[in-house]
Amino acid sequence: MEPERKPSFHERFVELFEAHFHRVYRYLNRVSGDAELAADVAQEAFVKLYRRGSLPDAPEAWLISVALNLFRNAASTRSRRLRLLTPTRGESVLADPSPSPDRAVEAEESRRRVRDALDRMPERERCLLLLRAEEYSYRDIAAALHLNEASVGVLLARARRAFRQIYEESFGAP
């Protein structure tokens, strides 16, 4: 019986990329509201991982943490070195599916209200909500935001209450 072949770093990286690129992109797009910037930063995070040459113990947490740092740098300097996707292509390829035509106006208004409420929140709370919306585990959220894993649940509950309060004060109860 032949021993089981261990996948190479490249094979494991490709698998990780295929499984998580869209998730990292969607998170960054929601945080930034800029599809092109989100695509650039997500791509750059994966490039950094590939250049590293080995996978960290918690690759998802490592990726989102690196992506957040890159996003902060890009947002403050507005340097966009990697122009891999146009906004139109990025939206059509990577964004959440478009609503049906009869709900497009309603969906856009709802999206605008949510974006406005999120923009009024402190960065940490906004990041907590958006990472959880992308189904990151408490462990990954804690690692990405440099928090104690045991406090993530409490912080998420507070962030949800804060979002609800801001939303309701601005737009009335949903």
C-alpha positions, 0 to 999 in steps of 0.5 A: 500500500502506497503512503498517502501523498501530502498536497503541495503548498501550491495545491493547498493554496489554490484550494484555499483561494478558491474557497475563500477569495470571494468571501474576503472580497465581499467583506472588503467590498461591504466595508469599503463600498468600493468594488475595485479597492476590495478586489485589489486588497483581497488579491494582495492578501492572497499574493502575500500568503503565496509569497510567504510560502507556507500556510499559517496555523489559521489561514482564514484568520491570517488572510482576513487580518492581513486583508484588513491591514492592507485595506487600512493602508490603502484607504489612508493612502489611496494607493491602488497598485494592483488594478486586477478588476474593473468595478463593473467586472468585479461587481458582476463576477464577485458581488452578491447576486442582483435582486430581481428587477421588481425589487431592484429599487427597494433593494438599493434603498435598503442597501443605502440605509444599511451602508449609512448606518454602518458608516456611522458605527465605530470601525471595530463594531462595523468590522465585527458585524461584517465579518460575522455576516461573512460567517467567520468564526469567533476565533477568526474574528478575534484573531483578525481584530486582535480581540479575546475570543471569549469576548467576541460574542458579547461585542457582537451583541453590543454591535448589533444593538448599536446598529439597530439603534442607529438604523432605527433613529435614522430610518425608523423601525425596519 
